[in-house]
Amino acid sequence: MKLNELIKSFNIFVTNEEKSLLETLGTEAKPLSSFTEHDQVIINNLIRKSVISKIVINKSSVMVMKNDF
């Protein structure tokens, strides 16, 4: 039996501030440096929750994009 068959709904808790940032992020990858310091802290929290993916390009540039649920 698969885990998806056992768990009908799987919700990850996100704060209102994280939700509003997720809505502005969209599906395309954006550079992490284009966000303010406060937004970068929120993005790092969402990366830890596996809601956002972090993509490292050439060890110098970091891109972030929203995961599909």
C-alpha positions, 0 to 999 in steps of 0.5 A: 500500500502506498503512502498516498493511498493511506493519507487522503490529504496532506497539508503543509502549514504556511503563515499568511505572510508565506502565502502572500509571497507564494502567490507573487512567486509564480511558477518561473524561477527567479533569482534569490537576490532579487528579493528583500532580506525579509523576503529571503528569510521567508523564502528560506523557511519555505525551502525548509518546508519543501514548498519552494525549490532552491536551484544553484547555478555555477555556485554563484547564482541561486534561483528559487521556484515554487513546487507543484502540489 
